[in-house]
Amino acid sequence: MASETPFLRAILPSLPSDFAKKIRTLCGSTSESSVENVLDTLIRFISGAECAPTAATDERAQWAEKQQAAAQILNGMIRRPTPDTKRPREDDESDPQASKRQRSSAEDAVPSSSPQTPPADPLYTIHSVSATSPVRKKVDITVHKTVLVVSHPTTHAVEATIPLSTLTRVFLLPTRGKQKAHWTIVLLTSDTPDRAKPPNSNSPAPNPQVIFGVDAVVSTPFSFTTYSGTAPAPATVAKGSATRPLLLDFLARLNVPVIEPTPDIFKSACTGIASGVSANEEGVPGIEAYRGAKPGSLWFTKEGVLWGESKPCEFWALEDLIGKSEGVRIVGGTGRMCSVVLTRKSSDEVREDEEDMGVETEFGMVDARERPGVEAWVRTFRHLFGKKKVVGEAKTIGQVEDDSDEEDEDFEMMDSGEDLDGSESSSDTSDEERGGSNDGSEKDAEESDEEGQESGEEEELKEENHPLLRPGAMPRRMNRAVIDMVVGMVEEDMLGTTNAPDSHSDGDEEDLEEDELDD
């Protein structure tokens, strides 16, 4: 008997005495050796040994595969992942390259300070959802008071921990190209994705993204858990029910406004390359495009444009687009395809004498039928391109006019001060002269011109204080006082020229002498 069950006989002396006694009693309770053989086979299985020679054919065929899967589950239950240790691969990681990418993403998403056990104070959990980031597998996602935790649905091993304070954008998207209506949820901690990290880098990703999907109408019961204090209250969404209310309830716990593209803002003009059903029955509020060789979707919202579904996602807010004409451009469109070019403001500060060229991103292979819709969206929102939002303040009419020209303030500075005072005194003087007598004098006009030249020579104009002195500068808007000054000067010159022939008459000479004596 000992030769047939060597593994059981080998470990019995090493077991705790009470436990070893129970096993001996169990094996001796029957005259057959079936119990002893089963225990010996179990020890072989969990220890990683080969199958017994007397095992059945089916047992031999499944031994290696099942043994590896069991070992992974046991390892996950015994030790939690830490920054210095890696979790073993899951069952569905048959592709070595996919396994490598998945482990890298999981390590990036979990900061070095993340706890080994899930934090306390859970608020809401959705179970067994398909995620593509930070890991590509089925996961449970739990919202806690301060963090978002992504965990394994079976072993509950923590895959990623993201502080809620880092979340900046939340999107609810109707997935394109699905045979069934489907929702894609995108959580961003930054509008721009991370730059490529150096190989073998163990530093956590500063801007992790969470991307997962749920059927719009569940075909099987969908489970979720709410919490009363720390006591869980499991519940399910019945088969055939919509999941959108559940998702909105879940996303509301993140305390970040949910951005949901809608057809009233933008509607695709074609079904696209991949046929499918949209979760939004009124139409698809996005277009299919390619970023390089990677397919994805551009979603147009009243907040901006999202490159979504295909990770990494990126968002262009209206205030980050460089300007009315260059923020969103369409290249081509005379054939069957066109390209959409988005230009983001440069992150680096640009000097005053330099022009911000921005950072361009081109999306190609866009159906040309989408061009009118994109152009309509641009016409609707381009007045907001490049302008920071003012929270809690309503714009006045004067502020709206000032927004049309960023350099208006410089020109208004020129119109104020000594120039404005000089123009008023000049116009007043000309009015007095016209009121006292209609007969002008070339001498008076020449004297006034000389005085103006002398005053101009006394004041040294500086380029930084007078924008019109800058190379290529042209006035865009003139102050009312400046216009009055120019009109007065023209009228004065015209009146002086008209009365010039009469200036040599006797009466005029006498009036001129009297005026000079009065002065």
C-alpha positions in Angstrom: 0.0 0.0 0.0 2.9 2.3 0.8 4.3 1.9 -2.7 1.0 2.8 -4.3 0.6 6.0 -2.2 4.1 7.3 -1.7 3.2 11.0 -1.5 0.6 10.5 1.3 3.0 8.3 3.3 5.8 10.8 2.9 4.0 13.8 4.3 2.1 12.1 7.1 4.9 12.4 9.7 5.2 16.1 8.9 1.6 16.9 9.4 0.3 18.2 12.8 -0.4 15.2 15.1 -4.1 15.7 15.3 -4.5 16.2 11.6 -2.3 13.2 10.8 -4.4 11.1 13.2 -7.6 12.1 11.4 -6.2 11.1 8.1 -5.1 7.7 9.4 -8.5 7.2 10.9 -10.2 8.1 7.6 -7.9 5.7 5.6 -8.5 2.9 8.1 -12.3 3.3 8.2 -12.6 1.2 5.1 -10.9 -1.9 3.9 -10.6 -0.5 0.4 -7.7 1.7 -0.7 -9.9 4.2 -2.6 -9.7 7.0 0.1 -5.9 6.6 0.4 -5.5 6.7 -3.3 -7.6 9.8 -3.7 -5.7 11.7 -1.0 -2.4 10.6 -2.6 -3.6 11.8 -6.0 -4.7 15.2 -4.5 -1.2 15.7 -3.0 0.4 14.9 -6.3 -1.9 17.4 -8.1 -1.4 20.4 -5.8 2.4 19.8 -5.3 3.1 19.8 -9.1 4.1 16.2 -9.4 3.3 14.0 -12.4 0.2 12.0 -12.7 0.2 8.5 -11.1 1.0 5.6 -13.6 -2.3 3.9 -12.7 -4.4 7.0 -13.5 -7.2 6.8 -16.1 -6.6 8.1 -19.6 -8.9 11.2 -19.3 -7.2 12.1 -16.0 -3.8 11.9 -17.7 -4.9 14.1 -20.6 -6.2 17.0 -18.4 -3.6 16.7 -15.7 -1.0 19.3 -16.8 -3.5 22.0 -17.9 -5.7 21.7 -14.8 -2.6 21.5 -12.5 -1.2 24.8 -13.8 -4.6 26.5 -13.4 -5.0 25.3 -9.9 -1.4 26.4 -9.0 -2.2 29.9 -10.2 -5.3 30.2 -8.2 -3.6 28.9 -5.0 -0.7 31.3 -5.5 -3.1 34.2 -5.9 -4.9 33.2 -2.7 -1.7 32.7 -0.7 0.1 36.0 -1.4 -1.2 39.3 -2.5 0.7 41.3 -5.2 3.3 43.8 -4.0 5.6 46.2 -5.8 8.4 43.6 -5.5 6.5 40.5 -6.7 4.5 39.8 -9.8 1.3 37.9 -9.9 1.2 34.7 -12.1 -0.6 34.7 -15.4 -4.3 34.1 -15.5 -6.1 31.3 -17.4 -6.9 33.3 -20.5 -3.3 34.5 -21.1 -2.3 32.0 -23.7 -0.4 34.6 -25.8 3.0 35.3 -24.3 3.1 38.8 -25.8 -0.4 39.7 -24.5 0.7 38.4 -21.1 3.7 40.7 -21.1 1.6 43.7 -22.0 -1.0 42.9 -19.4 1.6 42.5 -16.6 3.2 45.8 -17.6 -0.2 47.6 -17.5 -1.1 46.2 -14.2 2.2 47.2 -12.6 1.9 50.7 -14.1 -1.6 51.2 -12.7 -0.7 50.1 -9.2 1.4 52.8 -7.4 4.1 51.7 -5.0 2.0 53.0 -2.1 -1.1 51.0 -2.9 -2.2 48.7 -0.1 -1.9 44.9 -0.3 -5.5 44.5 0.8 -8.6 46.4 -0.5 -9.2 49.6 1.4 -12.2 50.1 3.7 -15.3 52.1 3.2 -16.6 50.6 -0.1 -19.5 52.4 -1.8 -20.4 50.5 -4.9 -19.2 47.5 -6.8 -20.0 46.2 -10.3 -18.9 42.6 -10.9 -17.3 40.7 -13.8 -17.1 43.5 -16.4 -14.8 43.3 -19.4 -11.9 45.8 -19.0 -9.2 46.8 -21.5 -7.3 49.1 -19.2 -5.5 49.0 -16.8 -5.7 45.2 -17.3 -7.3 43.3 -20.1 -9.6 40.8 -18.4 -12.8 40.3 -16.4 -12.6 42.4 -13.2 -14.6 43.8 -10.3 -14.6 47.6 -10.0 -15.3 49.1 -6.6 -15.7 52.7 -5.7 -14.4 53.6 -2.2 -14.6 56.9 -0.5 -11.1 57.9 -1.7 -10.0 55.4 -4.3 -11.2 53.2 -7.2 -10.1 49.6 -6.9 -9.9 47.1 -9.8 -9.7 43.5 -8.5 -9.9 39.9 -9.7 -13.5 38.7 -9.6 -12.6 35.3 -8.1 -9.5 35.7 -6.0 -10.2 39.4 -5.2 -6.5 40.2 -5.8 -6.1 43.9 -6.3 -5.1 44.7 -9.9 -5.0 48.5 -9.7 -5.8 51.3 -7.2 -6.5 54.8 -8.5 -7.2 57.8 -6.2 -10.5 59.5 -7.0 -8.9 62.9 -6.6 -6.9 62.2 -9.8 -9.9 61.5 -12.0 -10.6 64.5 -14.3 -12.9 63.1 -17.1 -15.6 60.5 -17.2 -17.2 59.4 -20.5 -20.2 57.1 -21.3 -19.9 56.1 -24.9 -22.2 54.0 -27.2 -19.7 51.5 -28.5 -19.3 51.2 -32.3 -19.1 48.0 -34.3 -20.9 45.7 -31.8 -23.6 43.2 -32.8 -25.4 44.1 -29.6 -25.9 47.5 -28.1 -23.0 48.2 -25.8 -21.6 50.9 -23.5 -18.0 51.8 -23.1 -16.9 53.7 -20.0 -13.7 55.7 -20.1 -12.1 57.2 -16.9 -9.2 59.6 -17.5 -6.7 61.2 -15.1 -5.3 63.4 -17.8 -6.5 64.7 -21.2 -3.2 63.5 -22.8 -1.8 60.0 -22.5 1.6 59.1 -21.0 4.7 59.3 -23.1 6.5 56.1 -23.8 8.4 55.0 -20.7 12.0 53.6 -20.9 12.2 49.8 -21.0 12.4 47.9 -17.7 10.9 51.0 -15.9 9.3 50.1 -12.6 7.9 53.6 -12.0 4.1 53.8 -11.9 2.2 55.5 -14.8 1.4 59.0 -13.7 -1.9 59.2 -15.7 -3.6 55.7 -15.7 -6.8 55.2 -17.6 -9.7 52.9 -16.8 -11.7 51.5 -19.8 -14.4 48.8 -19.5 -17.6 47.9 -21.2 -21.1 46.6 -20.4 -24.0 45.4 -22.6 -26.7 48.0 -22.9 -29.3 45.3 -22.4 -28.1 42.3 -20.3 -28.7 38.8 -21.7 -28.0 37.3 -18.3 -28.5 38.7 -14.8 -25.9 41.4 -14.0 -24.7 41.6 -10.4 -23.7 44.6 -8.4 -23.2 45.4 -4.7 -24.1 48.5 -2.7 -23.0 48.9 0.9 -24.8 50.1 4.1 -21.8 51.0 6.2 -19.5 48.1 5.6 -22.3 45.5 5.2 -22.6 44.5 1.5 -26.1 44.4 -0.1 -25.8 42.3 -3.3 -28.3 42.9 -6.1 -28.8 42.0 -9.8 -30.1 43.6 -12.9 -32.7 41.3 -14.4 -32.3 39.7 -17.8 -33.4 42.0 -20.6 -33.1 45.2 -18.5 -31.1 48.3 -19.5 -27.8 49.0 -17.7 -27.6 52.7 -18.4 -29.3 53.7 -15.1 -27.0 51.4 -13.2 -23.9 52.8 -14.9 -25.0 56.4 -14.2 -25.6 55.5 -10.5 -22.1 53.9 -10.4 -20.4 56.9 -12.1 -22.1 59.4 -9.8 -20.1 58.1 -6.9 -16.9 59.3 -8.7 -17.9 63.0 -8.1 -16.8 63.9 -11.7 -19.3 65.2 -14.3 -20.2 62.5 -16.9 -19.7 63.5 -20.5 -22.0 61.6 -22.8 -22.0 62.3 -26.6 -25.5 62.8 -28.0 -26.9 63.0 -31.5 -28.3 66.5 -31.0 -24.7 67.7 -30.7 -23.2 65.5 -33.5 -24.6 62.7 -35.6 -22.7 60.4 -37.9 -23.7 60.4 -41.5 -23.0 56.8 -42.2 -23.0 53.4 -40.4 -19.3 53.1 -40.9 -17.0 50.3 -41.9 -18.0 47.9 -39.1 -21.7 47.1 -39.0 -23.3 47.1 -35.6 -25.9 48.3 -33.2 -25.5 51.6 -31.3 -26.6 51.9 -27.7 -28.1 55.3 -28.6 -31.1 54.6 -30.8 -31.2 58.2 -32.3 -27.8 57.8 -34.0 -24.1 57.5 -33.4 -22.5 60.8 -32.1 -19.0 59.9 -33.4 -17.0 58.9 -36.5 -14.7 56.1 -37.4 -11.1 57.1 -38.0 -7.5 55.8 -37.9 -4.7 57.2 -35.8 -1.7 55.9 -37.7 -2.5 52.2 -38.1 -4.8 52.0 -35.1 -8.6 52.2 -35.6 -10.9 54.0 -33.2 -13.6 56.6 -32.9 -13.7 60.4 -32.6 -16.5 61.5 -30.3 -17.8 65.1 -30.7 -19.3 66.6 -27.6 -20.1 70.1 -26.4 -17.0 69.9 -24.1 -14.5 68.8 -26.8 -13.4 65.8 -28.9 -12.4 62.4 -27.6 -10.3 59.8 -29.3 -11.9 56.8 -27.5 -12.3 53.0 -27.3 -8.9 52.4 -28.7 -6.4 52.9 -25.9 -4.7 55.1 -25.0 -7.6 57.6 -25.1 -7.0 61.3 -25.5 -9.3 64.3 -25.1 -9.1 67.7 -26.8 -11.1 70.2 -24.7 -12.5 73.3 -26.5 -10.3 75.6 -24.5 -7.2 73.5 -25.5 -7.7 73.8 -29.2 -5.4 76.4 -30.7 -7.9 78.7 -32.4 -10.9 79.2 -34.6 -9.3 78.3 -37.9 -6.5 75.9 -36.8 -8.1 74.0 -33.9 -10.0 71.6 -36.1 -9.2 71.2 -39.8 -10.5 68.8 -42.5 -8.0 67.8 -45.2 -9.2 66.4 -48.4 -12.8 65.3 -48.8 -13.1 65.5 -52.6 -12.8 61.7 -52.8 -14.2 59.0 -50.6 -11.9 59.6 -47.7 -10.7 62.7 -45.8 -8.6 63.4 -42.7 -9.4 65.4 -39.5 -6.6 67.3 -37.9 -6.8 68.5 -34.3 -4.3 71.0 -33.0 -3.7 71.4 -29.3 -2.0 74.4 -27.7 1.6 73.8 -26.8 2.1 72.8 -23.2 5.3 74.9 -23.0 5.0 78.7 -22.5 5.4 80.7 -25.7 7.1 84.1 -25.7 5.1 87.1 -26.7 7.1 87.6 -29.9 6.6 84.0 -31.0 3.6 82.2 -32.4 2.2 79.1 -30.8 2.4 76.5 -33.6 0.5 73.9 -31.4 0.7 70.1 -31.5 -1.1 68.5 -34.5 -2.7 65.1 -34.5 -4.1 63.7 -37.7 -6.9 61.1 -38.0 -7.1 59.5 -41.4 -9.5 57.2 -43.3 -12.5 59.2 -42.3 -15.5 58.8 -44.6 -16.0 61.9 -46.7 -19.7 61.9 -45.9 -18.8 62.9 -42.4 -17.3 66.2 -43.5 -20.5 68.3 -43.4 -21.3 67.1 -39.9 -17.8 67.9 -38.6 -17.9 71.3 -40.3 -21.3 72.1 -38.7 -19.9 71.1 -35.2 -16.9 73.4 -35.8 -19.1 76.3 -36.8 -21.1 75.8 -33.6 -18.3 75.7 -31.1 -15.3 77.4 -32.8 -16.0 80.7 -30.9 -14.9 78.7 -27.8 -11.7 77.3 -29.2 -8.7 78.4 -27.2 -10.7 80.3 -24.5 -10.5 79.4 -20.9 -13.8 78.8 -19.1 -14.9 81.4 -16.6 -16.7 79.6 -13.8 -19.5 81.4 -12.0 -19.3 84.6 -14.1 -21.7 85.8 -16.8 -20.1 87.8 -19.7 -21.3 91.3 -20.4 -21.7 92.8 -23.8 -18.4 94.7 -23.4 -16.6 91.4 -22.5 -18.0 89.7 -25.6 -16.7 92.5 -27.8 -13.3 92.3 -26.2 -13.1 88.6 -26.8 -13.1 89.3 -30.6 -9.7 90.9 -30.4 -7.0 89.9 -28.0 -5.0 93.1 -28.7 -7.9 95.5 -28.1 -6.5 96.3 -24.7 -3.3 97.5 -26.2 -5.1 99.9 -28.6 -7.3 101.2 -25.8 -4.1 102.1 -23.8 -3.0 104.2 -26.8 -6.3 106.1 -26.9 -6.1 107.0 -23.2 -3.9 109.5 -21.3 -2.2 112.4 -23.0 -3.3 111.5 -26.6 -7.0 111.5 -25.5 -6.5 114.8 -23.7 -4.7 116.4 -26.7 -7.5 115.4 -29.1 -10.2 116.9 -26.9 -8.3 120.3 -26.5 -7.6 120.4 -30.2 -11.3 119.9 -31.1 -12.4 122.4 -28.5 -10.0 125.0 -29.9 -11.2 124.5 -33.4 -14.9 124.8 -32.3 -14.1 128.2 -30.5 -12.4 129.5 -33.6 -15.3 128.5 -35.9 -17.8 130.0 -33.4 -16.0 133.4 -33.1 -15.4 133.9 -36.9 -15.8 131.9 -40.0 -12.7 133.5 -41.5 -9.7 131.4 -40.9 -6.0 132.2 -41.1 -3.2 130.2 -42.7 -0.9 131.6 -40.1 -3.1 130.3 -37.2 -3.1 126.9 -38.9 0.6 126.9 -39.3 1.1 127.9 -35.7 -1.1 125.1 -34.5 0.8 122.6 -36.6 4.1 123.9 -35.3 2.8 123.6 -31.7 1.7 120.0 -32.4 5.1 119.2 -33.8 6.8 120.7 -30.8 4.6 118.7 -28.4 5.3 115.6 -30.4 9.0 116.2 -30.2 8.8 116.7 -26.4 7.2 113.3 -25.9 9.3 110.3 -26.9 7.1 107.5 -28.1 8.1 104.0 -27.0 7.3 100.9 -28.9 6.1 98.9 -25.9 3.7 101.6 -25.0 2.4 102.2 -28.5 1.5 99.0 -30.4 1.1 101.0 -33.7 4.8 101.5 -33.7 5.5 97.8 -33.9 6.5 96.4 -37.3 3.5 95.5 -39.4 1.0 96.9 -36.9 -2.3 98.3 -38.1 -5.2 99.8 -36.1 -8.2 97.6 -35.8 -10.5 99.8 -33.8 -10.3 103.6 -33.3 -11.6 105.5 -30.2 -14.4 108.1 -30.6 -12.1 110.8 -29.4 -9.5 110.0 -32.1 -12.1 110.2 -34.8 -13.3 113.6 -33.5 -9.8 114.8 -33.5 -9.1 113.8 -37.1 -12.4 115.3 -38.3 -11.6 118.5 -36.6 -8.2 118.7 -38.2 -9.6 118.1 -41.7 -12.3 120.7 -41.2 -9.8 123.2 -40.0 -7.5 122.6 -43.0 -10.5 122.9 -45.4 -11.8 126.1 -43.9 -8.4 127.7 -43.9 -7.8 126.8 -47.5 -11.3 128.0 -48.6 -10.8 131.5 -47.0 -7.2 131.9 -48.0 -7.9 134.3 -51.0 -9.9 136.7 -48.7 -7.2 136.9 -46.1 -5.5 139.8 -47.9 -8.7 142.0 -47.8 -8.6 145.2 -45.7 -11.4 144.1 -43.4 -9.8 140.8 -42.8 -6.4 142.4 -42.1 -8.1 144.7 -39.5 -9.8 141.8 -37.9 -6.6 139.9 -37.8 -4.8 142.8 -36.1 -7.6 143.1 -33.5 -7.4 139.4 -32.9 -3.6 139.6 -32.4 -4.0 142.6 -29.9 -6.6 140.6 -28.0 -4.2 137.7 -27.7 
